[in-house]
Amino acid sequence: MYQLTALYNHPADAEAFDKHYEEVHAPLAQKVPGLKRFTISHPAPDAEGNKPAFHLVAVLEFEDEAAFGAGMSGPEGAAAVADLENFAGAGVTMLTGSSKQV
Amino acid sequence: MYQLTALYNHPADAEAFDKHYEEVHAPLAQKVPGLKRFTISHPAPDAEGNKPAFHLVAVLEFEDEAAFGAGMSGPEGAAAVADLENFAGAGVTMLTGSSKQV
């Protein structure tokens, strides 16, 4: 498998971020050909009440690196990437690499 | 669903880290009751050759927060957490929160 992990920094306006992510960005990402599984998680404060390191974690899984590359380099992938500037101004860390279920 | 995302910093000795993770830590984590899905991913350098922000991403999924809490507070969860000091000295960012497949 091949995995894209997107770690979004805390936005200035969390409500606006979440609304855009749900209504615009996730639907765009879902259109990327070859996407096999897509989860989003909202980290909660830790046991001591500390703010989590990131606001949102998105995990997108593909069959392999070729499928990921083909999907992301097409128009759907470009549209999803282009949308980042509409809501992710606080920054996002993208991690891409091979993955496996253990 | 409920998700634990573990983001491991780059270790001093990546080979020793990976060997410990595969042979000791992953098997300990797999024993945590209630664990439904467990993936690990090794981020690759980006298109410009920059080192990724983290060395390894582990995603552990549970049915819900109660299942996560029960699993992690038992002896298997304690054993997995206790093992972190044996290989994760470079640091790890843990994110826990509700998740969903989209």
N, CA and C atoms of all chains as a GROMACS GRO file, in nm:
protein
  612
    1MET      N    1   0.085  -0.119   0.000
    1MET     CA    2   0.000   0.000   0.000
    1MET      C    3   0.089   0.124   0.000
    2TYR      N    4   0.024   0.236  -0.027
    2TYR     CA    5   0.094   0.364  -0.026
    2TYR      C    6   0.003   0.464   0.044
    3GLN      N    7   0.060   0.543   0.132
    3GLN     CA    8  -0.022   0.627   0.219
    3GLN      C    9   0.020   0.774   0.214
    4LEU      N   10  -0.081   0.858   0.206
    4LEU     CA   11  -0.062   1.001   0.226
    4LEU      C   12  -0.122   1.036   0.361
    5THR      N   13  -0.040   1.090   0.449
    5THR     CA   14  -0.088   1.137   0.579
    5THR      C   15  -0.078   1.288   0.577
    6ALA      N   16  -0.190   1.354   0.599
    6ALA     CA   17  -0.192   1.501   0.601
    6ALA      C   18  -0.221   1.546   0.743
    7LEU      N   19  -0.127   1.625   0.798
    7LEU     CA   20  -0.139   1.673   0.936
    7LEU      C   21  -0.162   1.823   0.931
    8TYR      N   22  -0.283   1.865   0.962
    8TYR     CA   23  -0.317   2.007   0.952
    8TYR      C   24  -0.292   2.079   1.084
    9ASN      N   25  -0.223   2.191   1.075
    9ASN     CA   26  -0.202   2.276   1.193
    9ASN      C   27  -0.334   2.336   1.240
   10HIS      N   28  -0.335   2.382   1.363
   10HIS     CA   29  -0.456   2.444   1.417
   10HIS      C   30  -0.487   2.572   1.340
   11PRO      N   31  -0.606   2.580   1.284
   11PRO     CA   32  -0.644   2.699   1.207
   11PRO      C   33  -0.690   2.811   1.300
   12ALA      N   34  -0.688   2.931   1.245
   12ALA     CA   35  -0.738   3.045   1.323
   12ALA      C   36  -0.887   3.027   1.354
   13ASP      N   37  -0.960   2.978   1.257
   13ASP     CA   38  -1.104   2.957   1.274
   13ASP      C   39  -1.135   2.809   1.251
   14ALA      N   40  -1.141   2.735   1.359
   14ALA     CA   41  -1.158   2.590   1.348
   14ALA      C   42  -1.292   2.552   1.286
   15GLU      N   43  -1.393   2.630   1.317
   15GLU     CA   44  -1.526   2.599   1.265
   15GLU      C   45  -1.531   2.615   1.113
   16ALA      N   46  -1.473   2.724   1.064
   16ALA     CA   47  -1.469   2.748   0.919
   16ALA      C   48  -1.383   2.642   0.849
   17PHE      N   49  -1.272   2.607   0.913
   17PHE     CA   50  -1.185   2.502   0.858
   17PHE      C   51  -1.263   2.371   0.843
   18ASP      N   52  -1.328   2.330   0.950
   18ASP     CA   53  -1.398   2.201   0.949
   18ASP      C   54  -1.510   2.199   0.845
   19LYS      N   55  -1.578   2.311   0.834
   19LYS     CA   56  -1.687   2.320   0.737
   19LYS      C   57  -1.631   2.307   0.594
   20HIS      N   58  -1.524   2.379   0.567
   20HIS     CA   59  -1.464   2.370   0.433
   20HIS      C   60  -1.411   2.230   0.407
   21TYR      N   61  -1.347   2.172   0.508
   21TYR     CA   62  -1.290   2.038   0.489
   21TYR      C   63  -1.399   1.937   0.454
   22GLU      N   64  -1.506   1.941   0.531
   22GLU     CA   65  -1.616   1.846   0.513
   22GLU      C   66  -1.691   1.865   0.381
   23GLU      N   67  -1.716   1.992   0.351
   23GLU     CA   68  -1.807   2.021   0.240
   23GLU      C   69  -1.736   2.037   0.106
   24VAL      N   70  -1.610   2.072   0.110
   24VAL     CA   71  -1.538   2.099  -0.016
   24VAL      C   72  -1.416   2.007  -0.032
   25HIS      N   73  -1.328   2.009   0.067
   25HIS     CA   74  -1.201   1.940   0.046
   25HIS      C   75  -1.216   1.788   0.044
   26ALA      N   76  -1.286   1.733   0.141
   26ALA     CA   77  -1.300   1.586   0.144
   26ALA      C   78  -1.367   1.535   0.016
   27PRO      N   79  -1.474   1.600  -0.032
   27PRO     CA   80  -1.534   1.555  -0.159
   27PRO      C   81  -1.436   1.563  -0.277
   28LEU      N   82  -1.351   1.665  -0.279
   28LEU     CA   83  -1.251   1.674  -0.386
   28LEU      C   84  -1.150   1.559  -0.375
   29ALA      N   85  -1.105   1.533  -0.253
   29ALA     CA   86  -1.006   1.426  -0.233
   29ALA      C   87  -1.066   1.289  -0.269
   30GLN      N   88  -1.194   1.274  -0.238
   30GLN     CA   89  -1.260   1.146  -0.267
   30GLN      C   90  -1.267   1.114  -0.416
   31LYS      N   91  -1.255   1.219  -0.496
   31LYS     CA   92  -1.262   1.198  -0.642
   31LYS      C   93  -1.130   1.152  -0.702
   32VAL      N   94  -1.023   1.155  -0.622
   32VAL     CA   95  -0.892   1.117  -0.678
   32VAL      C   96  -0.895   0.968  -0.716
   33PRO      N   97  -0.868   0.937  -0.843
   33PRO     CA   98  -0.873   0.796  -0.887
   33PRO      C   99  -0.771   0.712  -0.811
   34GLY      N  100  -0.812   0.591  -0.776
   34GLY     CA  101  -0.721   0.500  -0.709
   34GLY      C  102  -0.723   0.508  -0.558
   35LEU      N  103  -0.796   0.604  -0.503
   35LEU     CA  104  -0.807   0.614  -0.357
   35LEU      C  105  -0.886   0.495  -0.304
   36LYS      N  106  -0.824   0.420  -0.211
   36LYS     CA  107  -0.890   0.299  -0.161
   36LYS      C  108  -0.959   0.320  -0.027
   37ARG      N  109  -0.898   0.405   0.055
   37ARG     CA  110  -0.954   0.426   0.189
   37ARG      C  111  -0.911   0.564   0.235
   38PHE      N  112  -1.001   0.632   0.304
   38PHE     CA  113  -0.980   0.771   0.341
   38PHE      C  114  -1.042   0.792   0.478
   39THR      N  115  -0.959   0.824   0.576
   39THR     CA  116  -1.014   0.851   0.709
   39THR      C  117  -0.968   0.989   0.755
   40ILE      N  118  -1.054   1.052   0.834
   40ILE     CA  119  -1.013   1.176   0.899
   40ILE      C  120  -1.034   1.159   1.049
   41SER      N  121  -0.945   1.219   1.125
   41SER     CA  122  -0.953   1.211   1.270
   41SER      C  123  -0.929   1.348   1.330
   42HIS      N  124  -1.007   1.379   1.432
   42HIS     CA  125  -0.990   1.505   1.505
   42HIS      C  126  -0.926   1.475   1.639
   43PRO      N  127  -0.795   1.498   1.651
   43PRO     CA  128  -0.729   1.472   1.780
   43PRO      C  129  -0.793   1.553   1.893
   44ALA      N  130  -0.801   1.490   2.008
   44ALA     CA  131  -0.856   1.554   2.127
   44ALA      C  132  -0.740   1.597   2.217
   45PRO      N  133  -0.766   1.687   2.313
   45PRO     CA  134  -0.661   1.720   2.410
   45PRO      C  135  -0.616   1.593   2.482
   46ASP      N  136  -0.491   1.593   2.528
   46ASP     CA  137  -0.441   1.474   2.599
   46ASP      C  138  -0.497   1.470   2.741
   47ALA      N  139  -0.453   1.370   2.818
   47ALA     CA  140  -0.508   1.348   2.952
   47ALA      C  141  -0.485   1.469   3.043
   48GLU      N  142  -0.381   1.546   3.014
   48GLU     CA  143  -0.352   1.665   3.096
   48GLU      C  144  -0.420   1.791   3.040
   49GLY      N  145  -0.501   1.772   2.934
   49GLY     CA  146  -0.572   1.886   2.878
   49GLY      C  147  -0.492   1.967   2.777
   50ASN      N  148  -0.373   1.921   2.742
   50ASN     CA  149  -0.292   1.993   2.644
   50ASN      C  150  -0.352   1.981   2.503
   51LYS      N  151  -0.348   2.091   2.432
   51LYS     CA  152  -0.394   2.096   2.293
   51LYS      C  153  -0.313   1.995   2.211
   52PRO      N  154  -0.376   1.920   2.124
   52PRO     CA  155  -0.301   1.825   2.042
   52PRO      C  156  -0.209   1.898   1.944
   53ALA      N  157  -0.110   1.827   1.894
   53ALA     CA  158  -0.009   1.887   1.805
   53ALA      C  159  -0.068   1.931   1.671
   54PHE      N  160  -0.176   1.867   1.629
   54PHE     CA  161  -0.238   1.901   1.501
   54PHE      C  162  -0.391   1.906   1.517
   55HIS      N  163  -0.453   1.982   1.429
   55HIS     CA  164  -0.599   1.998   1.435
   55HIS      C  165  -0.672   1.879   1.372
   56LEU      N  166  -0.618   1.831   1.261
   56LEU     CA  167  -0.686   1.724   1.189
   56LEU      C  168  -0.583   1.633   1.122
   57VAL      N  169  -0.612   1.505   1.123
   57VAL     CA  170  -0.527   1.405   1.058
   57VAL      C  171  -0.609   1.338   0.949
   58ALA      N  172  -0.560   1.343   0.825
   58ALA     CA  173  -0.626   1.272   0.716
   58ALA      C  174  -0.532   1.164   0.666
   59VAL      N  175  -0.584   1.044   0.647
   59VAL     CA  176  -0.504   0.932   0.598
   59VAL      C  177  -0.569   0.881   0.470
   60LEU      N  178  -0.496   0.888   0.361
   60LEU     CA  179  -0.547   0.842   0.231
   60LEU      C  180  -0.460   0.726   0.184
   61GLU      N  181  -0.524   0.614   0.157
   61GLU     CA  182  -0.450   0.495   0.118
   61GLU      C  183  -0.478   0.456  -0.027
   62PHE      N  184  -0.369   0.416  -0.093
   62PHE     CA  185  -0.373   0.372  -0.232
   62PHE      C  186  -0.311   0.234  -0.244
   63GLU      N  187  -0.339   0.169  -0.354
   63GLU     CA  188  -0.287   0.034  -0.374
   63GLU      C  189  -0.134   0.031  -0.369
   64ASP      N  190  -0.073   0.123  -0.438
   64ASP     CA  191   0.073   0.128  -0.442
   64ASP      C  192   0.118   0.268  -0.487
   65GLU      N  193   0.248   0.287  -0.496
   65GLU     CA  194   0.300   0.420  -0.529
   65GLU      C  195   0.257   0.464  -0.668
   66ALA      N  196   0.250   0.371  -0.762
   66ALA     CA  197   0.212   0.406  -0.899
   66ALA      C  198   0.068   0.458  -0.902
   67ALA      N  199  -0.021   0.392  -0.828
   67ALA     CA  200  -0.161   0.436  -0.823
   67ALA      C  201  -0.172   0.574  -0.758
   68PHE      N  202  -0.094   0.594  -0.653
   68PHE     CA  203  -0.093   0.724  -0.586
   68PHE      C  204  -0.044   0.832  -0.684
   69GLY      N  205   0.066   0.804  -0.751
   69GLY     CA  206   0.123   0.902  -0.844
   69GLY      C  207   0.029   0.934  -0.958
   70ALA      N  208  -0.034   0.831  -1.011
   70ALA     CA  209  -0.127   0.853  -1.122
   70ALA      C  210  -0.248   0.935  -1.075
   71GLY      N  211  -0.300   0.900  -0.959
   71GLY     CA  212  -0.418   0.970  -0.907
   71GLY      C  213  -0.389   1.116  -0.876
   72MET      N  214  -0.276   1.141  -0.812
   72MET     CA  215  -0.246   1.277  -0.770
   72MET      C  216  -0.201   1.366  -0.886
   73SER      N  217  -0.147   1.305  -0.991
   73SER     CA  218  -0.099   1.387  -1.102
   73SER      C  219  -0.208   1.417  -1.204
   74GLY      N  220  -0.325   1.359  -1.185
   74GLY     CA  221  -0.436   1.387  -1.275
   74GLY      C  222  -0.512   1.512  -1.230
   75PRO      N  223  -0.617   1.546  -1.304
   75PRO     CA  224  -0.692   1.669  -1.273
   75PRO      C  225  -0.759   1.666  -1.135
   76GLU      N  226  -0.803   1.548  -1.090
   76GLU     CA  227  -0.868   1.541  -0.959
   76GLU      C  228  -0.767   1.568  -0.848
   77GLY      N  229  -0.647   1.510  -0.862
   77GLY     CA  230  -0.543   1.535  -0.763
   77GLY      C  231  -0.503   1.682  -0.761
   78ALA      N  232  -0.490   1.739  -0.879
   78ALA     CA  233  -0.453   1.881  -0.888
   78ALA      C  234  -0.560   1.969  -0.824
   79ALA      N  235  -0.686   1.933  -0.843
   79ALA     CA  236  -0.795   2.012  -0.785
   79ALA      C  237  -0.791   2.005  -0.632
   80ALA      N  238  -0.762   1.886  -0.578
   80ALA     CA  239  -0.755   1.872  -0.433
   80ALA      C  240  -0.638   1.952  -0.377
   81VAL      N  241  -0.523   1.945  -0.443
   81VAL     CA  242  -0.406   2.020  -0.397
   81VAL      C  243  -0.431   2.170  -0.407
   82ALA      N  244  -0.492   2.212  -0.518
   82ALA     CA  245  -0.518   2.355  -0.538
   82ALA      C  246  -0.612   2.410  -0.431
   83ASP      N  247  -0.699   2.324  -0.380
   83ASP     CA  248  -0.795   2.369  -0.278
   83ASP      C  249  -0.729   2.397  -0.143
   84LEU      N  250  -0.610   2.345  -0.121
   84LEU     CA  251  -0.546   2.364   0.010
   84LEU      C  252  -0.534   2.512   0.047
   85GLU      N  253  -0.506   2.595  -0.052
   85GLU     CA  254  -0.488   2.738  -0.022
   85GLU      C  255  -0.618   2.804   0.024
   86ASN      N  256  -0.730   2.736   0.003
   86ASN     CA  257  -0.858   2.792   0.044
   86ASN      C  258  -0.891   2.772   0.191
   87PHE      N  259  -0.815   2.686   0.259
   87PHE     CA  260  -0.850   2.660   0.400
   87PHE      C  261  -0.730   2.624   0.488
   88ALA      N  262  -0.616   2.590   0.428
   88ALA     CA  263  -0.505   2.536   0.507
   88ALA      C  264  -0.390   2.637   0.522
   89GLY      N  265  -0.426   2.763   0.534
   89GLY     CA  266  -0.324   2.867   0.546
   89GLY      C  267  -0.237   2.854   0.671
   90ALA      N  268  -0.288   2.786   0.772
   90ALA     CA  269  -0.209   2.768   0.895
   90ALA      C  270  -0.098   2.664   0.877
   91GLY      N  271  -0.105   2.593   0.765
   91GLY     CA  272   0.001   2.497   0.736
   91GLY      C  273  -0.044   2.353   0.746
   92VAL      N  274   0.017   2.271   0.664
   92VAL     CA  275  -0.012   2.128   0.665
   92VAL      C  276   0.118   2.053   0.638
   93THR      N  277   0.138   1.945   0.711
   93THR     CA  278   0.253   1.859   0.690
   93THR      C  279   0.205   1.736   0.613
   94MET      N  280   0.262   1.716   0.496
   94MET     CA  281   0.224   1.602   0.414
   94MET      C  282   0.333   1.494   0.424
   95LEU      N  283   0.292   1.374   0.449
   95LEU     CA  284   0.384   1.261   0.455
   95LEU      C  285   0.335   1.156   0.357
   96THR      N  286   0.422   1.114   0.267
   96THR     CA  287   0.382   1.012   0.171
   96THR      C  288   0.486   0.901   0.170
   97GLY      N  289   0.437   0.779   0.172
   97GLY     CA  290   0.531   0.668   0.168
   97GLY      C  291   0.459   0.535   0.170
   98SER      N  292   0.537   0.431   0.153
   98SER     CA  293   0.479   0.297   0.152
   98SER      C  294   0.422   0.265   0.289
   99SER      N  295   0.320   0.181   0.290
   99SER     CA  296   0.255   0.146   0.416
   99SER      C  297   0.211   0.002   0.411
  100LYS      N  298   0.180  -0.049   0.526
  100LYS     CA  299   0.127  -0.185   0.531
  100LYS      C  300   0.038  -0.201   0.652
  101GLN      N  301  -0.054  -0.294   0.641
  101GLN     CA  302  -0.140  -0.327   0.753
  101GLN      C  303  -0.067  -0.436   0.831
  102VAL      N  304  -0.058  -0.419   0.963
  102VAL     CA  305   0.014  -0.517   1.044
  102VAL      C  306  -0.080  -0.586   1.143
  103MET      N  307  -1.555   0.565   1.501
  103MET     CA  308  -1.424   0.504   1.527
  103MET      C  309  -1.341   0.597   1.616
  104TYR      N  310  -1.234   0.542   1.665
  104TYR     CA  311  -1.142   0.620   1.747
  104TYR      C  312  -1.002   0.585   1.703
  105GLN      N  313  -0.918   0.683   1.687
  105GLN     CA  314  -0.788   0.662   1.625
  105GLN      C  315  -0.672   0.714   1.709
  106LEU      N  316  -0.570   0.632   1.719
  106LEU     CA  317  -0.442   0.675   1.775
  106LEU      C  318  -0.345   0.687   1.659
  107THR      N  319  -0.293   0.808   1.640
  107THR     CA  320  -0.190   0.831   1.538
  107THR      C  321  -0.059   0.857   1.612
  108ALA      N  322   0.041   0.776   1.584
  108ALA     CA  323   0.171   0.792   1.648
  108ALA      C  324   0.271   0.838   1.541
  109LEU      N  325   0.332   0.954   1.564
  109LEU     CA  326   0.427   1.013   1.470
  109LEU      C  327   0.565   1.008   1.534
  110TYR      N  328   0.650   0.922   1.484
  110TYR     CA  329   0.782   0.904   1.544
  110TYR      C  330   0.885   0.995   1.478
  111ASN      N  331   0.960   1.066   1.561
  111ASN     CA  332   1.070   1.148   1.510
  111ASN      C  333   1.180   1.060   1.453
  112HIS      N  334   1.264   1.120   1.372
  112HIS     CA  335   1.376   1.045   1.313
  112HIS      C  336   1.471   0.998   1.423
  113PRO      N  337   1.494   0.869   1.431
  113PRO     CA  338   1.583   0.816   1.535
  113PRO      C  339   1.730   0.831   1.493
  114ALA      N  340   1.817   0.824   1.591
  114ALA     CA  341   1.961   0.830   1.562
  114ALA      C  342   2.001   0.710   1.476
  115ASP      N  343   1.945   0.595   1.507
  115ASP     CA  344   1.978   0.473   1.432
  115ASP      C  345   1.849   0.416   1.374
  116ALA      N  346   1.823   0.451   1.248
  116ALA     CA  347   1.695   0.413   1.186
  116ALA      C  348   1.682   0.261   1.173
  117GLU      N  349   1.792   0.197   1.146
  117GLU     CA  350   1.786   0.052   1.127
  117GLU      C  351   1.748  -0.019   1.259
  118ALA      N  352   1.810   0.025   1.368
  118ALA     CA  353   1.778  -0.035   1.498
  118ALA      C  354   1.634  -0.004   1.538
  119PHE      N  355   1.591   0.118   1.508
  119PHE     CA  356   1.453   0.157   1.537
  119PHE      C  357   1.356   0.065   1.463
  120ASP      N  358   1.377   0.051   1.333
  120ASP     CA  359   1.285  -0.027   1.251
  120ASP      C  360   1.281  -0.173   1.296
  121LYS      N  361   1.396  -0.225   1.332
  121LYS     CA  362   1.402  -0.364   1.377
  121LYS      C  363   1.324  -0.382   1.508
  122HIS      N  364   1.343  -0.288   1.600
  122HIS     CA  365   1.270  -0.298   1.727
  122HIS      C  366   1.120  -0.280   1.703
  123TYR      N  367   1.085  -0.186   1.617
  123TYR     CA  368   0.943  -0.160   1.592
  123TYR      C  369   0.876  -0.285   1.535
  124GLU      N  370   0.938  -0.344   1.436
  124GLU     CA  371   0.882  -0.462   1.368
  124GLU      C  372   0.875  -0.584   1.459
  125GLU      N  373   0.985  -0.606   1.531
  125GLU     CA  374   0.998  -0.733   1.604
  125GLU      C  375   0.944  -0.728   1.745
  126VAL      N  376   0.938  -0.609   1.803
  126VAL     CA  377   0.895  -0.600   1.944
  126VAL      C  378   0.771  -0.511   1.959
  127HIS      N  379   0.780  -0.388   1.908
  127HIS     CA  380   0.672  -0.294   1.941
  127HIS      C  381   0.541  -0.327   1.868
  128ALA      N  382   0.549  -0.352   1.739
  128ALA     CA  383   0.425  -0.382   1.666
  128ALA      C  384   0.355  -0.506   1.724
  129PRO      N  385   0.429  -0.613   1.754
  129PRO     CA  386   0.362  -0.728   1.816
  129PRO      C  387   0.297  -0.695   1.951
  130LEU      N  388   0.360  -0.607   2.029
  130LEU     CA  389   0.299  -0.566   2.157
  130LEU      C  390   0.171  -0.487   2.131
  131ALA      N  391   0.177  -0.396   2.036
  131ALA     CA  392   0.060  -0.313   2.006
  131ALA      C  393  -0.055  -0.399   1.952
  132GLN      N  394  -0.019  -0.500   1.874
  132GLN     CA  395  -0.123  -0.587   1.816
  132GLN      C  396  -0.201  -0.663   1.922
  133LYS      N  397  -0.142  -0.678   2.039
  133LYS     CA  398  -0.210  -0.751   2.147
  133LYS      C  399  -0.311  -0.667   2.223
  134VAL      N  400  -0.314  -0.538   2.196
  134VAL     CA  401  -0.407  -0.452   2.271
  134VAL      C  402  -0.551  -0.491   2.234
  135PRO      N  403  -0.631  -0.529   2.332
  135PRO     CA  404  -0.769  -0.570   2.303
  135PRO      C  405  -0.848  -0.456   2.238
  136GLY      N  406  -0.929  -0.492   2.141
  136GLY     CA  407  -1.015  -0.392   2.077
  136GLY      C  408  -0.954  -0.325   1.955
  137LEU      N  409  -0.826  -0.353   1.929
  137LEU     CA  410  -0.762  -0.294   1.811
  137LEU      C  411  -0.824  -0.356   1.685
  138LYS      N  412  -0.876  -0.269   1.597
  138LYS     CA  413  -0.946  -0.319   1.478
  138LYS      C  414  -0.858  -0.315   1.353
  139ARG      N  415  -0.772  -0.215   1.346
  139ARG     CA  416  -0.690  -0.200   1.225
  139ARG      C  417  -0.564  -0.126   1.266
  140PHE      N  418  -0.453  -0.164   1.208
  140PHE     CA  419  -0.322  -0.110   1.249
  140PHE      C  420  -0.236  -0.102   1.125
  141THR      N  421  -0.199   0.019   1.088
  141THR     CA  422  -0.110   0.035   0.972
  141THR      C  423   0.014   0.113   1.014
  142ILE      N  424   0.123   0.082   0.946
  142ILE     CA  425   0.243   0.162   0.963
  142ILE      C  426   0.288   0.209   0.825
  143SER      N  427   0.342   0.329   0.824
  143SER     CA  428   0.388   0.387   0.698
  143SER      C  429   0.524   0.453   0.721
  144HIS      N  430   0.611   0.434   0.623
  144HIS     CA  431   0.742   0.498   0.627
  144HIS      C  432   0.742   0.612   0.526
  145PRO      N  433   0.728   0.736   0.573
  145PRO     CA  434   0.731   0.848   0.480
  145PRO      C  435   0.863   0.854   0.402
  146ALA      N  436   0.851   0.890   0.277
  146ALA     CA  437   0.967   0.904   0.188
  146ALA      C  438   1.001   1.053   0.176
  147PRO      N  439   1.121   1.084   0.129
  147PRO     CA  440   1.154   1.225   0.102
  147PRO      C  441   1.054   1.282   0.001
  148ASP      N  442   1.033   1.413   0.008
  148ASP     CA  443   0.938   1.474  -0.086
  148ASP      C  444   1.002   1.488  -0.224
  149ALA      N  445   0.926   1.549  -0.317
  149ALA     CA  446   0.972   1.558  -0.456
  149ALA      C  447   1.103   1.635  -0.468
  150GLU      N  448   1.130   1.724  -0.370
  150GLU     CA  449   1.255   1.801  -0.373
  150GLU      C  450   1.366   1.731  -0.296
  151GLY      N  451   1.338   1.609  -0.247
  151GLY     CA  452   1.441   1.535  -0.175
  151GLY      C  453   1.454   1.571  -0.028
  152ASN      N  454   1.360   1.653   0.022
  152ASN     CA  455   1.365   1.689   0.164
  152ASN      C  456   1.323   1.572   0.252
  153LYS      N  457   1.394   1.557   0.363
  153LYS     CA  458   1.363   1.455   0.463
  153LYS      C  459   1.220   1.476   0.514
  154PRO      N  460   1.142   1.371   0.527
  154PRO     CA  461   1.005   1.389   0.577
  154PRO      C  462   1.006   1.434   0.724
  155ALA      N  463   0.895   1.491   0.768
  155ALA     CA  464   0.886   1.547   0.903
  155ALA      C  465   0.895   1.440   1.012
  156PHE      N  466   0.856   1.319   0.978
  156PHE     CA  467   0.860   1.209   1.075
  156PHE      C  468   0.916   1.083   1.010
  157HIS      N  469   0.971   0.997   1.096
  157HIS     CA  470   1.032   0.874   1.046
  157HIS      C  471   0.928   0.766   1.018
  158LEU      N  472   0.829   0.757   1.105
  158LEU     CA  473   0.730   0.650   1.092
  158LEU      C  474   0.594   0.700   1.142
  159VAL      N  475   0.490   0.659   1.073
  159VAL     CA  476   0.352   0.692   1.112
  159VAL      C  477   0.279   0.562   1.142
  160ALA      N  478   0.227   0.550   1.261
  160ALA     CA  479   0.144   0.433   1.296
  160ALA      C  480   0.002   0.481   1.321
  161VAL      N  481  -0.094   0.411   1.264
  161VAL     CA  482  -0.236   0.445   1.282
  161VAL      C  483  -0.307   0.324   1.340
  162LEU      N  484  -0.361   0.340   1.458
  162LEU     CA  485  -0.432   0.231   1.525
  162LEU      C  486  -0.577   0.272   1.542
  163GLU      N  487  -0.667   0.188   1.492
  163GLU     CA  488  -0.809   0.221   1.495
  163GLU      C  489  -0.887   0.128   1.587
  164PHE      N  490  -0.977   0.189   1.660
  164PHE     CA  491  -1.064   0.116   1.754
  164PHE      C  492  -1.210   0.149   1.721
  165GLU      N  493  -1.299   0.064   1.772
  165GLU     CA  494  -1.442   0.085   1.747
  165GLU      C  495  -1.488   0.222   1.796
  166ASP      N  496  -1.450   0.256   1.918
  166ASP     CA  497  -1.491   0.384   1.975
  166ASP      C  498  -1.398   0.420   2.090
  167GLU      N  499  -1.423   0.534   2.152
  167GLU     CA  500  -1.334   0.582   2.257
  167GLU      C  501  -1.331   0.485   2.376
  168ALA      N  502  -1.445   0.426   2.408
  168ALA     CA  503  -1.450   0.334   2.521
  168ALA      C  504  -1.362   0.212   2.496
  169ALA      N  505  -1.367   0.160   2.376
  169ALA     CA  506  -1.284   0.044   2.340
  169ALA      C  507  -1.136   0.081   2.345
  170PHE      N  508  -1.104   0.199   2.297
  170PHE     CA  509  -0.966   0.247   2.302
  170PHE      C  510  -0.919   0.259   2.447
  171GLY      N  511  -1.003   0.322   2.529
  171GLY     CA  512  -0.966   0.343   2.669
  171GLY      C  513  -0.948   0.211   2.743
  172ALA      N  514  -1.040   0.119   2.717
  172ALA     CA  515  -1.032  -0.011   2.785
  172ALA      C  516  -0.907  -0.086   2.742
  173GLY      N  517  -0.879  -0.083   2.611
  173GLY     CA  518  -0.763  -0.155   2.561
  173GLY      C  519  -0.632  -0.097   2.611
  174MET      N  520  -0.623   0.034   2.609
  174MET     CA  521  -0.496   0.097   2.648
  174MET      C  522  -0.474   0.095   2.798
  175SER      N  523  -0.580   0.087   2.876
  175SER     CA  524  -0.562   0.090   3.021
  175SER      C  525  -0.538  -0.049   3.079
  176GLY      N  526  -0.548  -0.150   2.995
  176GLY     CA  527  -0.520  -0.286   3.041
  176GLY      C  528  -0.371  -0.318   3.036
  177PRO      N  529  -0.334  -0.439   3.074
  177PRO     CA  530  -0.192  -0.476   3.077
  177PRO      C  531  -0.124  -0.473   2.940
  178GLU      N  532  -0.198  -0.507   2.835
  178GLU     CA  533  -0.138  -0.505   2.701
  178GLU      C  534  -0.107  -0.362   2.658
  179GLY      N  535  -0.199  -0.271   2.686
  179GLY     CA  536  -0.175  -0.130   2.654
  179GLY      C  537  -0.057  -0.076   2.732
  180ALA      N  538  -0.051  -0.111   2.860
  180ALA     CA  539   0.059  -0.065   2.945
  180ALA      C  540   0.193  -0.119   2.894
  181ALA      N  541   0.192  -0.243   2.849
  181ALA     CA  542   0.316  -0.303   2.798
  181ALA      C  543   0.363  -0.231   2.672
  182ALA      N  544   0.269  -0.197   2.583
  182ALA     CA  545   0.305  -0.126   2.461
  182ALA      C  546   0.360   0.013   2.493
  183VAL      N  547   0.295   0.083   2.585
  183VAL     CA  548   0.342   0.217   2.623
  183VAL      C  549   0.479   0.208   2.690
  184ALA      N  550   0.496   0.110   2.778
  184ALA     CA  551   0.624   0.095   2.849
  184ALA      C  552   0.738   0.067   2.753
  185ASP      N  553   0.707   0.004   2.642
  185ASP     CA  554   0.812  -0.030   2.545
  185ASP      C  555   0.865   0.093   2.471
  186LEU      N  556   0.790   0.202   2.471
  186LEU     CA  557   0.834   0.320   2.396
  186LEU      C  558   0.974   0.365   2.437
  187GLU      N  559   1.004   0.354   2.565
  187GLU     CA  560   1.135   0.402   2.611
  187GLU      C  561   1.250   0.316   2.558
  188ASN      N  562   1.216   0.200   2.505
  188ASN     CA  563   1.320   0.112   2.451
  188ASN      C  564   1.364   0.148   2.309
  189PHE      N  565   1.288   0.234   2.242
  189PHE     CA  566   1.326   0.264   2.103
  189PHE      C  567   1.289   0.406   2.057
  190ALA      N  568   1.201   0.474   2.132
  190ALA     CA  569   1.149   0.601   2.082
  190ALA      C  570   1.209   0.721   2.156
  191GLY      N  571   1.334   0.712   2.189
  191GLY     CA  572   1.398   0.820   2.263
  191GLY      C  573   1.406   0.952   2.187
  192ALA      N  574   1.398   0.945   2.056
  192ALA     CA  575   1.401   1.067   1.974
  192ALA      C  576   1.270   1.144   1.982
  193GLY      N  577   1.167   1.079   2.040
  193GLY     CA  578   1.040   1.146   2.059
  193GLY      C  579   0.930   1.094   1.969
  194VAL      N  580   0.809   1.102   2.021
  194VAL     CA  581   0.693   1.058   1.943
  194VAL      C  582   0.577   1.150   1.978
  195THR      N  583   0.502   1.188   1.877
  195THR     CA  584   0.383   1.270   1.895
  195THR      C  585   0.262   1.177   1.886
  196MET      N  586   0.185   1.173   1.992
  196MET     CA  587   0.066   1.088   1.994
  196MET      C  588  -0.058   1.176   1.977
  197LEU      N  589  -0.143   1.136   1.886
  197LEU     CA  590  -0.268   1.206   1.862
  197LEU      C  591  -0.381   1.106   1.879
  198THR      N  592  -0.477   1.137   1.963
  198THR     CA  593  -0.589   1.044   1.982
  198THR      C  594  -0.719   1.121   1.970
  199GLY      N  595  -0.812   1.065   1.895
  199GLY     CA  596  -0.940   1.131   1.881
  199GLY      C  597  -1.034   1.053   1.793
  200SER      N  598  -1.155   1.101   1.788
  200SER     CA  599  -1.257   1.033   1.708
  200SER      C  600  -1.219   1.041   1.560
  201SER      N  601  -1.260   0.942   1.486
  201SER     CA  602  -1.226   0.936   1.345
  201SER      C  603  -1.343   0.877   1.267
  202LYS      N  604  -1.336   0.894   1.138
  202LYS     CA  605  -1.438   0.833   1.053
  202LYS      C  606  -1.382   0.809   0.915
  203GLN      N  607  -1.440   0.710   0.851
  203GLN     CA  608  -1.402   0.681   0.713
  203GLN      C  609  -1.492   0.767   0.625
  204VAL      N  610  -1.434   0.835   0.529
  204VAL     CA  611  -1.515   0.924   0.444
  204VAL      C  612  -1.511   0.877   0.299
   0.00000   0.00000   0.00000
